Amino acid sequence: MDNRDPAITSIPIYLINLDGSDARLHSARQQLDSAGLSFERVPAFDGRGLRADQFPDYDAEAALRYMGRPLGGGEIGCYLSHLDCARRFLATQAPLGVVFEDDLKLAPGFAEGLDRLLACLGGLAAWDLVNIGATKHKIYTTLADFEAGGHGYTLTRAHYFPMTTAGLIWSRAGARRFVDAHDRIWAPIDNYLRHQLTRTGLGLAVCPPLITGETAGGSDINAIPRSPKDQLYSHALRKHRRGLADKRIALGRMLQFRLARRRGAVPT
């Protein structure tokens, strides 16, 4: 018998999967079926064989300014696939939407963990996105603790929003902001989300992760291009500067959040 809240079981789950990646789809389906979770397969946008200039949304100059290198077709395709999932979610009436990439590996007791996480989210103040698959977690404030599958987990306000997009949970407000803000693509999806959510302060994360990417290479659709030698220094320098800027903002957000919570200005 399924004892979960019907509202939780009605939350849509989207699985991004490239046409032809049948082994990954089979593995993901087995895991999600075992967890008692239904999902909608979302065909990934395959940009691997395309040049970046073949994407009308791509802003090459902005990418060079921000990343210090051009984006690859696979990275742009991954961004567009996540954008597609957000739009599909907004076309429903569901309060939350879950997005998985197809190289997923669910933690033991994942379904129980998801239920308990969603129960925690119901009592929180404004948030846009939860990263449930990040392996690195820095500059955060603890919001709640829960257990699942014999393991302990912590839900945090992720002031320095974690990289990777193996598993995400959108609020309607967050998905709406993501979709409405889309104009040009100038960063891979995980870099973009870190940039935005570190500045808005509306990102959350779970530590340790409830889901990870199973393979070291990551998703089939998210291949990173090799930069010419003359761009390697620019890439490294901009990455360093970008990290410092984001961490300064995150530390400021953390102090503001903790002071506000101490004064009772925010409920969590």
KEDO-217803 format. One record per residue: x negated, y, z negated of N, C-alpha, C in turn; residue in three letters. Coordinates in steps of 0.02 Angstrom, whole numbers, plus 32768, in hexadecimal, padded with zeros to 4 digits. Each point is the difference from the previous one (the first is absolute). Layout:
BEGIN
X|Y|Z|X|Y|Z|X|Y|Z|ALA
...
//
This chain:
BEGIN
7FD6|7FC4|8000|802A|803C|8000|7FD4|803F|8000|MET
8012|8032|8027|7FDC|803F|8003|801C|802F|7FCB|ASP
7FD8|800E|7FCC|8018|802A|7FC9|7FED|8049|8008|ASN
7FE6|8011|803A|7FEB|8045|800A|803C|802E|800B|ARG
7FF4|8040|7FF1|8033|8033|800A|8011|8002|804B|ASP
8041|7FFD|8012|8013|8004|8047|7FE6|803E|8023|PRO
7FFA|8037|7FDB|7FE6|803E|801D|7FB8|7FF7|8016|ALA
7FDA|7FD7|7FDB|7FBA|7FF4|8010|7FFB|7FD3|803E|ILE
8029|7FCC|8003|7FFC|7FD1|8039|8018|8021|8041|THR
8023|8037|7FFB|8018|8022|803D|7FCE|8032|801B|SER
7FC9|800B|7FDE|7FCD|802F|8018|7FDE|7FE3|803D|ILE
7FFC|8026|8037|7FE2|7FE5|803E|7FB5|7FF7|7FFA|PRO
7FE7|7FCA|801C|7FB9|7FF2|8004|7FED|7FFC|8049|ILE
7FCE|8026|8014|7FE9|8002|8046|7FBA|7FE2|8004|TYR
7FF7|7FD2|802E|7FBF|7FE0|800A|7FE5|8015|8044|LEU
7FC9|8024|8001|7FE0|8016|803E|7FD7|7FC6|801B|ILE
8010|7FEB|803D|7FDF|7FC6|801D|7FF7|8009|804B|ASN
7FC3|7FF8|8017|7FEF|8008|8046|801A|7FC4|8029|LEU
801E|800E|8039|8015|7FCA|802C|7FC4|7FD3|800F|ASP
800A|7FBF|7FF7|7FCA|7FD1|800C|7FDA|7FEB|7FC2|GLY
8008|8026|7FC9|7FE0|7FEE|7FC1|802C|7FCF|7FDA|SER
800A|7FC6|801F|802F|7FCF|7FE6|7FE9|7FE1|7FBE|ASP
7FBF|7FF5|7FFA|7FE6|7FE1|7FC3|800C|802D|7FC3|ALA
7FF6|8041|800A|800C|802F|7FC9|804A|8004|7FEF|ARG
802A|8000|8033|8048|8001|7FF4|8016|7FC2|7FDA|LEU
7FE5|7FC7|8014|8012|7FC1|7FDE|7FEA|8002|7FB7|HIS
7FC3|8017|7FF2|7FE8|8004|7FBC|802A|8030|7FD6|SER
800E|803A|801C|8029|8032|7FDC|8046|7FE5|7FF3|ALA
801D|7FDF|8032|8043|7FE4|7FF7|8002|7FCB|7FC9|ARG
7FCE|7FD5|7FFF|7FFD|7FCD|7FCC|7FFD|801F|7FBA|GLN
7FD6|8032|7FF8|7FF8|8020|7FBF|8040|8024|7FEB|GLN
801D|8026|802E|803C|8026|7FEE|803C|7FD2|7FF5|LEU
8005|7FCA|8027|8035|7FD0|7FF5|7FF9|7FDF|7FBB|ASP
7FC2|7FF0|7FEE|7FF4|7FE1|7FBF|8012|802F|7FC7|SER
7FF8|8041|800C|8012|8032|7FCE|804A|8011|8001|ALA
8025|7FE2|802F|8048|800E|8005|8010|8044|801D|GLY
7FD4|8019|802B|8007|8043|801C|800B|7FFD|804B|LEU
8036|801E|8017|800C|8005|8048|7FDF|803E|801B|SER
7FF2|8001|8040|7FDD|803A|801D|8015|800A|8048|PHE
7FF1|803A|8019|8009|8010|8047|7FBC|8008|8020|GLU
7FF3|7FD9|8034|7FC1|8007|8024|8002|803F|802A|ARG
7FCC|8028|7FFA|7FFA|803D|8028|7FC5|7FF6|8031|VAL
800D|7FFC|8041|7FC9|7FF7|802F|7FCF|803A|7FFB|PRO
7FC2|7FEF|7FF4|7FCD|8034|7FF9|7FF3|8022|8043|ALA
7FF0|8040|7FFC|7FEC|8024|803D|7FB9|7FEC|800F|PHE
7FF5|7FE0|8038|7FBE|7FE8|8012|7FDA|8035|8027|ASP
7FD3|8022|7FDD|7FD9|8034|8021|7FB9|7FEC|800D|GLY
7FEF|7FC0|7FF5|7FBA|7FEA|8005|7FE3|8008|8045|ARG
8028|7FF7|8033|7FE6|8004|8044|8009|8045|8020|GLY
8015|8030|7FD8|800E|8043|801B|7FCB|8032|7FE8|LEU
7FF3|8032|8029|7FD5|8037|7FEB|8028|8030|7FD5|ARG
7FDE|8021|7FD3|8023|802F|7FD4|8025|8036|8027|ALA
7FE3|8016|8039|8020|8036|8025|803F|7FE9|8025|ASP
8011|7FC0|7FFB|803E|7FE7|801E|803B|8006|7FD0|GLN
7FF3|8017|7FC3|8035|800A|7FCE|8013|804A|7FFE|PHE
803D|8012|8012|8013|8047|8001|7FFE|8021|7FBB|PRO
8008|7FD9|7FCA|8000|801D|7FBD|7FBA|800B|7FE4|ASP
7FCE|7FE6|8021|7FBC|8002|7FE5|7FE0|8044|8009|TYR
7FE2|801A|7FCB|7FDD|8041|8001|7FB6|7FF2|7FF7|ASP
7FDB|7FFC|8037|7FBA|7FEE|7FFE|7FD6|8033|7FD9|ALA
800E|8040|800B|7FD9|8034|7FDE|800B|7FFE|7FB5|GLU
803E|7FF7|7FEB|800F|7FFD|7FB8|7FE0|7FC2|7FE1|ALA
7FFF|7FC8|8025|7FE1|7FC3|7FE7|7FB6|800A|7FF5|ALA
7FDF|8020|802F|7FB8|800D|7FF8|7FF3|802F|7FC5|LEU
802B|8032|7FF7|7FF7|802E|7FC8|8009|7FDC|7FBD|ARG
8032|7FD5|7FFC|800F|7FE1|7FC0|7FD7|7FC1|7FF3|TYR
7FFB|7FD4|8032|7FDF|7FC0|7FF7|7FB6|8002|8015|MET
7FEF|802F|802B|7FBB|8001|8019|7FF4|7FCD|8037|GLY
8035|7FE3|801B|7FFC|7FCE|8035|8044|7FFB|8022|ARG
8002|7FE6|803C|8041|7FF4|8020|8022|7FC4|7FE1|PRO
8041|7FFC|8007|8026|7FC5|7FEA|8002|7FCD|8039|LEU
8006|7FC2|7FED|8007|7FCB|8031|804A|7FF2|800E|GLY
800D|7FE0|8038|8045|7FEF|8011|8021|7FD4|7FCB|GLY
7FD9|7FD3|7FE1|801C|7FD6|7FCC|8016|8027|7FC3|GLY
7FD9|8033|7FED|8012|802A|7FC7|803F|8028|800E|GLU
8004|801B|803D|803B|8026|8012|803D|7FD2|8003|ILE
7FF7|7FC4|801A|8037|7FD0|8002|8018|7FEE|7FBA|GLY
7FD2|7FF9|7FD1|8013|7FF1|7FBB|8029|8038|7FE2|CYS
7FEA|803E|800B|8026|803A|7FE9|8047|7FFF|801C|TYR
8006|7FF6|8041|8041|8000|8020|802D|7FC7|7FE7|LEU
7FE1|7FC7|7FEF|8027|7FC8|7FE5|801D|8011|7FBC|SER
7FD9|8021|7FD6|801A|8015|7FBE|8036|8036|8008|HIS
7FF7|802C|8030|8032|8033|800E|8042|7FDF|8016|LEU
7FFB|7FCD|8029|803B|7FDB|8016|8024|7FE1|7FC4|ASP
7FDB|7FE3|7FD2|801F|7FE2|7FC4|8024|8034|7FD6|CYS
7FE2|803A|7FF8|8020|8035|7FD9|8041|8016|8021|ALA
8000|8005|8041|803D|8014|8024|8036|7FCA|7FFB|ARG
7FEC|7FC1|8004|8031|7FCA|7FF8|801F|8001|7FBB|ARG
7FD6|800B|7FCD|8019|8004|7FBC|8033|8039|7FF9|PHE
7FF0|803B|801B|802D|8039|7FFA|8042|7FF5|8025|LEU
8000|7FD2|8030|803F|7FF1|8024|802F|7FD5|7FD6|ALA
7FE8|7FE7|7FC7|8029|7FD9|7FD2|801A|802E|7FC8|THR
8027|7FE4|7FD3|8018|8025|7FC6|7FDA|7FEB|7FC1|GLN
7FCC|7FD8|8007|7FDC|7FE6|7FC6|7FD9|8037|7FDD|ALA
7FF9|7FFD|7FBE|7FDB|8033|7FDB|7FB4|7FF9|8007|PRO
7FE8|7FC3|800D|7FB9|7FF3|8006|7FF3|7FD4|803D|LEU
7FC4|8004|801A|7FEC|7FD4|8038|7FBA|7FE6|7FF5|GLY
7FF5|7FC0|800E|7FBF|7FE0|7FF6|7FE1|7FF1|8045|VAL
7FBF|800F|8006|7FDC|7FF4|803F|7FC3|7FD4|7FF1|VAL
7FFA|7FC9|8025|7FC6|7FD4|7FFB|7FDC|7FFE|8043|PHE
7FBE|7FF9|7FFE|7FDA|7FEE|803B|7FF8|7FB4|8000|GLU
7FF5|7FE3|803B|8008|7FB8|8007|7FC6|7FD6|7FE5|ASP
7FCA|801F|7FEA|7FC9|7FD9|7FE3|8007|7FFA|7FB4|ASP
803E|8004|7FE9|800E|8003|7FB8|7FEE|7FBF|7FDC|LEU
7FF0|8009|7FC1|7FF8|7FC8|7FD1|8022|8015|7FC0|LYS
8038|7FE1|7FF0|8027|8013|7FC5|7FDF|7FE5|7FC1|LEU
8002|8029|7FCB|7FE7|7FEA|7FBF|802F|7FCC|7FE2|ALA
7FE8|7FD4|7FD4|802D|7FD0|7FDF|8038|8025|7FDB|PRO
803D|7FE7|8006|8038|8021|7FDF|8014|8042|8021|GLY
7FF3|8006|8042|800C|8040|8021|8049|8016|7FFA|PHE
802F|7FD3|800C|8047|8014|7FFE|8013|801B|7FBB|ALA
7FE8|7FDF|7FCC|800C|8019|7FBC|7FE0|8044|7FF6|GLU
7FC3|8007|8019|7FDD|8040|7FFA|8024|8038|8025|GLY
801A|7FF1|803C|8024|8032|8026|803F|8015|7FDB|LEU
8025|7FD0|7FE5|803C|8010|7FD9|7FEF|802F|7FC6|ASP
7FCC|7FF0|7FDB|7FEF|8028|7FC5|7FE4|8044|8013|ARG
7FDC|8002|8037|7FE8|8040|8019|803B|802D|8014|LEU
802F|7FE5|8025|8039|8027|8016|802A|8018|7FC5|LEU
8004|7FD8|7FCB|8022|8016|7FC4|7FDC|803B|7FE0|ALA
7FBE|7FFE|8000|7FD9|8039|7FE6|800B|803F|802A|CYS
8002|7FF8|8041|8008|803A|802C|8042|8023|7FF5|LEU
8033|7FDA|7FEC|8042|801E|7FF6|8001|8035|7FCA|GLY
7FD0|7FFE|7FD2|8000|8030|7FCA|7FCD|8038|8008|GLY
7FE2|8005|803A|7FCB|8031|800A|8019|8041|801F|LEU
7FD7|8033|7FF7|800E|8041|8021|7FEF|7FFA|804A|ALA
8003|8036|8023|7FF7|8001|8049|7FBF|7FDD|8015|ALA
8006|7FD7|8033|7FC7|7FDF|801F|8011|7FF1|8048|TRP
7FCC|7FFA|8029|800A|7FF3|8048|7FED|7FB9|8015|ASP
7FC8|7FE8|7FE6|7FE4|7FC1|801B|7FD9|7FDB|7FCA|LEU
8008|7FBE|7FFE|7FDA|7FD5|7FD3|7FD2|7FD4|802A|VAL
7FC0|8000|7FF0|7FD0|7FD3|8020|7FF9|7FC3|7FD3|ASN
8018|7FC6|8016|7FFD|7FC4|7FD7|7FC8|7FD1|8017|ILE
7FD5|8018|802F|7FCC|7FD4|801A|7FBA|801B|7FFA|GLY
7FF6|8035|7FD9|7FBE|801F|7FFC|7FD2|7FDB|7FD0|ALA
7FC3|7FF3|8014|7FD0|7FDE|7FD5|7FD4|8031|7FDA|THR
7FFD|803F|8018|7FD9|8033|7FDD|8031|8035|7FE6|LYS
7FF6|8013|7FC1|8031|802A|7FDE|7FDA|8033|7FD5|HIS
8003|8040|8013|7FDB|8034|7FDD|802D|803C|7FF3|LYS
7FF3|8023|7FCA|8022|803F|7FEE|804C|7FF6|7FFF|ILE
8018|7FE6|7FC9|8047|7FEF|7FFA|8017|800A|7FB8|TYR
8041|7FFF|7FF7|801F|8002|7FBE|802F|7FC4|7FFA|THR
7FF9|7FDB|7FCA|802B|7FC6|7FF5|8048|8015|7FF2|THR
802F|7FDF|8022|8047|800D|7FF6|8024|7FC7|7FDD|LEU
7FF0|7FC2|8013|8023|7FC7|7FE2|7FD6|7FC1|800A|ALA
800A|7FD0|7FD4|7FE0|7FBF|8006|8035|7FCA|8007|ASP
7FF2|7FCD|8027|802E|7FC8|8006|7FD9|7FC0|800E|PHE
8020|7FC7|7FF6|7FE1|7FBF|800B|8026|7FD9|8035|GLU
7FDA|7FD8|8025|801F|7FD4|8033|7FCF|7FC8|8010|ALA
801A|7FC4|8005|7FD5|7FC8|8011|7FC8|7FF4|7FCF|GLY
8009|8014|7FC2|7FCC|7FF7|7FCE|7FCA|8034|8002|GLY
8009|8035|8027|7FCE|8034|8006|801E|8044|7FED|HIS
7FD6|802C|7FE7|8016|8043|7FEE|7FF3|8031|8038|GLY
802E|8030|8009|7FFA|8033|8034|800E|8044|7FE2|TYR
7FE5|8033|801F|800B|8045|7FEA|8019|8029|803B|THR
8036|8024|7FF6|8019|8030|8031|7FE4|8044|7FED|LEU
7FE2|8022|8030|7FE0|8040|7FF2|8019|8038|802E|THR
7FF7|803D|7FE8|8004|803B|802B|7FBB|8006|801F|ARG
7FFB|7FF1|8041|7FBF|7FFB|8022|7FED|8045|801B|ALA
7FDF|8027|7FD7|7FEF|8044|8014|7FD0|8000|803C|HIS
7FD3|7FCF|8002|7FD3|7FF5|803A|801C|7FC2|8023|TYR
802C|800C|8030|8027|7FC9|801C|7FD3|7FCC|8021|PHE
800A|7FC0|7FF0|7FD2|7FCB|8018|8006|7FF5|804B|PRO
7FC9|7FE8|801C|7FFE|7FEC|8046|801F|7FBA|8007|MET
8007|7FEB|803E|801E|7FC2|8017|804C|8005|8002|THR
801E|7FDE|8030|8049|8002|8008|801D|7FBA|8008|THR
7FE2|7FD0|7FDC|8018|7FBB|8004|8047|7FF9|7FE5|ALA
8010|8027|7FCC|8042|7FFD|7FE2|8015|8044|7FE5|GLY
8037|801A|8017|8018|8043|7FED|804B|7FFC|7FEF|LEU
8015|802B|7FD1|8047|8008|7FF1|8011|804A|8007|ILE
802E|800F|802D|8015|8045|800C|803F|8010|7FD9|TRP
8004|803D|7FE5|8040|801C|7FEC|801E|8021|803E|SER
8041|800E|7FFE|801E|8021|803A|7FE2|8045|800B|ARG
7FF5|8024|7FC8|7FE3|8043|8006|7FBA|7FFD|801F|ALA
7FD9|7FCE|7FEB|7FBC|7FFA|801A|8000|7FEE|804A|GLY
8029|7FD0|8013|8003|7FED|8047|8018|803B|802B|ALA
8030|8026|7FE6|8019|803A|8024|7FC9|8033|8009|ARG
7FD9|800C|7FCB|7FC9|8030|8006|7FCD|7FE8|8034|ARG
7FF0|7FC0|7FFF|7FCF|7FE3|802F|8018|8009|8048|PHE
803E|7FEE|800C|801C|8004|8044|8006|8048|8017|VAL
8019|802B|7FD5|800B|8046|8013|7FBE|8025|800B|ASP
7FCC|7FEC|7FDB|7FBF|8023|8006|7FD9|7FE9|803D|ALA
8015|7FC8|801E|7FD9|7FE6|8038|8005|802F|803C|HIS
7FC6|8012|8019|7FFB|8029|803C|7FC7|7FE6|802B|ASP
7FC4|8000|7FE3|7FC5|7FE9|8023|7FDC|7FCD|7FD4|ARG
7FDD|7FD1|801F|7FD9|7FCE|7FDC|7FB7|8015|8000|ILE
7FE4|800A|7FC5|7FBB|8016|7FFA|7FD8|7FD8|7FCE|TRP
801E|7FCB|7FE5|7FDD|7FD5|7FD0|8021|7FBC|8000|ALA
7FDB|7FCB|7FEE|8020|7FBF|7FF5|8035|8006|7FCA|PRO
802F|7FD2|7FFF|8039|8006|7FD3|7FEC|8003|7FB7|ILE
7FCE|7FD9|7FEB|7FEE|8002|7FB8|7FDD|8041|7FEE|ASP
7FD6|801A|802D|7FE2|8042|7FF3|8034|8036|7FFD|ASN
8031|7FFC|802E|8035|8033|8001|8028|7FFF|7FBF|TYR
8013|7FC4|7FE9|8028|7FFB|7FC3|7FD9|8018|7FC4|LEU
7FBF|7FF0|7FFD|7FD7|801A|7FC9|8000|804C|8001|ARG
7FF5|801D|803A|7FFD|8049|8006|8041|801F|7FE8|HIS
8038|7FE7|8018|8041|801E|7FEF|8013|7FF5|7FB6|GLN
7FFB|7FC2|7FE9|8019|7FF0|7FBD|7FD3|8019|7FC9|LEU
7FBF|8007|800E|7FD4|801E|7FCF|8013|8049|7FF6|THR
8019|8020|8034|8013|8047|7FFB|8046|800A|7FE4|ARG
802D|7FD3|800E|8044|8008|7FE5|8006|7FE4|7FB9|THR
7FD4|7FD1|7FEE|8005|7FE1|7FBE|8039|7FCF|7FFA|GLY
801B|7FE8|8038|803B|7FD5|7FFE|7FF1|7FB7|8011|LEU
7FC0|7FED|7FFA|7FED|7FBB|800E|7FF9|7FD7|7FC0|GLY
8014|7FC1|8004|7FF9|7FD0|7FC9|7FD8|7FC4|8019|LEU
7FE8|7FD7|7FD1|7FDC|7FC4|8012|8007|7FCC|7FC9|ALA
7FF3|7FC1|8013|8002|7FC9|7FD0|7FB9|7FE2|7FFC|VAL
7FEA|7FF4|7FC3|7FBE|7FE4|7FF4|8005|7FC8|7FCC|CYS
7FE3|7FC5|800F|7FE3|7FEA|803F|8035|7FF9|8036|PRO
7FEC|7FF7|803F|8032|7FFF|8036|802E|7FC4|7FFD|PRO
803E|800B|8014|8030|7FC9|8007|7FF9|7FDC|8043|LEU
7FDD|8020|802E|7FF6|7FE4|8042|7FBD|8017|801A|ILE
7FDD|7FD6|8024|7FC1|8014|801E|7FFF|7FE9|8049|THR
7FD1|801D|8026|7FF4|7FE8|8044|7FD9|7FBF|7FFB|GLY
8016|7FCC|8023|7FE2|7FBD|7FF8|7FBC|7FFB|8020|GLU
7FF6|8026|8036|7FC1|7FF9|8025|7FD7|803E|7FF9|THR
7FBE|7FF7|8002|7FD3|8039|7FF9|8007|8031|8038|ALA
8015|7FE8|803B|8006|802C|803A|803E|802B|8000|GLY
802F|7FF1|7FD5|803C|8028|7FFD|8030|7FF0|8038|GLY
8031|802B|8008|8034|7FF4|8032|7FE5|8002|8047|SER
801E|7FD8|802B|7FEB|7FFD|8046|8007|8043|8023|ASP
802F|802A|7FE9|800F|803D|8026|7FD5|803B|7FEA|ILE
7FD6|7FF7|7FCE|7FDF|8039|7FE1|7FB5|7FFE|8009|ASN
7FE9|7FF3|803D|7FB8|7FFD|800D|7FE1|8045|8000|ALA
7FC7|8006|7FDF|7FDD|8040|7FFC|7FCC|8003|8037|ILE
8000|8036|8028|7FD1|8004|8037|7FB9|800E|7FE9|PRO
7FD0|7FEB|8027|7FBA|8011|7FF3|7FF4|8047|8017|ARG
7FDF|8028|7FD5|7FF2|8045|8012|7FBC|8003|8023|SER
7FFA|802B|8032|7FBE|800B|801E|7FCF|8018|7FCB|PRO
7FBF|7FF4|800C|7FCE|8012|7FCE|8002|8049|7FED|LYS
8010|802C|8030|8000|8047|7FF0|803B|8014|7FD5|ASP
8031|7FD2|7FF5|8039|800F|7FD5|7FF9|7FE0|7FBB|GLN
7FCF|7FD3|7FF7|7FFB|7FDD|7FC0|7FF2|8030|7FC7|LEU
7FD3|8030|800A|7FF0|802F|7FCB|803C|802B|7FF0|TYR
8022|8018|8034|803B|802A|7FF5|8036|7FD9|7FDB|SER
8009|7FC1|8011|8032|7FD7|7FDF|7FEF|7FF8|7FB6|HIS
7FC1|7FEF|7FF1|7FEC|7FF6|7FBA|8006|8040|7FD8|ALA
7FEC|8038|801E|8004|8040|7FDC|8048|8014|7FF3|LEU
802A|7FFA|8031|8046|8012|7FF6|8023|7FD1|7FCF|ARG
7FEE|7FC1|8002|801D|7FD0|7FD0|7FEC|8014|7FB9|LYS
7FC1|8013|7FF6|7FE9|8015|7FBE|8025|803E|7FE9|HIS
8004|8032|802B|8022|803E|7FEF|804A|7FF5|7FF3|ARG
801E|7FD5|8029|8048|7FF1|7FF8|800C|7FDF|7FBD|ARG
7FD5|7FD1|7FED|8007|7FDE|7FC0|7FF9|8030|7FC6|GLY
7FD0|802D|8003|7FF6|8030|7FCA|803D|802E|7FF9|LEU
8019|8018|8039|803A|802D|7FFE|803D|7FDC|7FE4|ALA
800C|7FC3|8016|803A|7FDB|7FE7|7FFA|7FF1|7FB5|ASP
7FC4|7FF0|7FEA|7FF7|7FF1|7FB8|8009|803E|7FD5|LYS
7FEA|8039|8019|800A|803F|7FDA|804B|800D|7FF9|ARG
8024|7FF8|8036|8049|800B|7FFE|8020|7FCD|7FD1|ILE
7FEB|7FC1|8005|801D|7FCB|7FD6|7FF4|800D|7FB6|ALA
7FC5|8016|7FEF|7FF1|800E|7FB9|802B|803A|7FE7|LEU
8009|8033|802A|802C|8037|7FED|8048|7FE9|7FF7|GLY
8017|7FD6|802D|8044|7FE5|7FFB|8008|7FD6|7FC1|ARG
7FCE|7FD9|7FF0|8003|7FD6|7FC5|8006|802A|7FC0|MET
7FD7|8034|7FFB|8003|802C|7FC5|8044|8022|7FFB|LEU
8019|8019|8038|8042|8021|8000|8037|7FCF|7FEB|GLN
7FFD|7FC4|801A|8033|7FCE|7FF1|7FFE|7FED|7FB6|PHE
7FC5|7FF4|7FE6|7FFB|7FEB|7FBA|8014|8038|7FD0|ARG
7FEF|803E|8011|8015|8038|7FD6|804C|8007|8001|LEU
801D|7FFA|803D|8049|8006|8006|8023|7FC8|7FD9|ALA
7FE5|7FC4|8004|801F|7FC9|7FDC|7FFA|8009|7FB4|ARG
7FC8|801B|7FEA|7FF7|800C|7FB9|8032|8034|7FE7|ARG
8010|802F|802A|8030|8035|7FED|8048|7FE9|800B|ARG
8009|7FC4|801B|8044|7FE8|800C|801F|801B|803F|GLY
7FD6|801C|802C|801B|801E|803E|800F|7FCC|8035|ALA
7FE2|7FC4|7FFB|800F|7FCA|802E|8010|7FC2|7FD6|VAL
802D|7FD5|8018|8015|7FC7|7FD7|7FCF|7FC6|7FFF|PRO
7FCF|7FFF|802E|7FD1|7FC8|8000|7FB9|801A|8008|THR
//
